[in-house]
Amino acid sequence: MSEKSISRRAVAIGGGVAVALGLGAIGITVPYLLPHKYRSSPYDDLFAQLIDRDAAVKVGNAAMDNGTARPAIADLGRELRQRFERRTLAEVINSDLAQGKLSEVKGWVLPETLTLLCVLAAEES
C-alpha cells in the first residue's frame, strides 16, 4: 500500500491561510471588545445610562434637525438629572410612556427623556 504524505507546500499554504483568517478575525473583533474613549464631560453621569453613545449622538443630531426644542445645555442637564434621580433609564422611559411624553424624530416615536438625552449627547460631542 502506498501512503500519501502531505507536502510541505500544502502545510505552508494551509498554515498561511489559517494565520490570515485568524488575524482578520482578531482585527474585526478587537475594536468591539475595547471600550470607546470619550472626552470627559460634566454630564458623564447621564451618559452612563446610554448603551451606545455614538448612536445617541446620531439620534440627537436628527432630533435637532427635526426641530426639537434646544434648551440651554445646563438647563437640559439639570432637567435630566431631576428625571433620573434614583431611577434607571428603563424606569424613566416607562414613566414617559405611561404619561404619553413622546417625541417624533425622523419618523421614529421616542420617549421624550431619551430624545433629550440624545440631544445632550449631540451637544456635548
Secondary structure as UniProt FT lines:
FT   HELIX           8..33
FT   TURN            42..43
FT   HELIX           44..47
FT   TURN            48..49
FT   HELIX           53..65
FT   TURN            66..67
FT   HELIX           73..84
FT   TURN            85..86
FT   HELIX           89..99
FT   STRAND          102..105
FT   TURN            106..107
FT   STRAND          108..111
FT   HELIX           112..124
//
